[in-house]
Amino acid sequence: MAKNDIKGRSDADLANDLQALKREQLNLRFQAATAQLEKPSRVKEVRRSIARIQTEQTVRAGKASAADA
């Protein structure tokens, strides 16, 4: 997921994407444990996408709390 793509999404979309990526990460872990992983690089991509979404959610939460203060 690109950084610009993440910034253009709504909070609900980000939450849904995060949930889907975490589910995919769990599936990839199981595949790696059973030696069925076809693309090992996908683990890294998913982990970084999760981090990007969580970072954007933190930034948005900070802006919302700054606006309230």
Helices and strands as residue ranges (DSSP letters): H 3-7, H 11-33, H 41-68
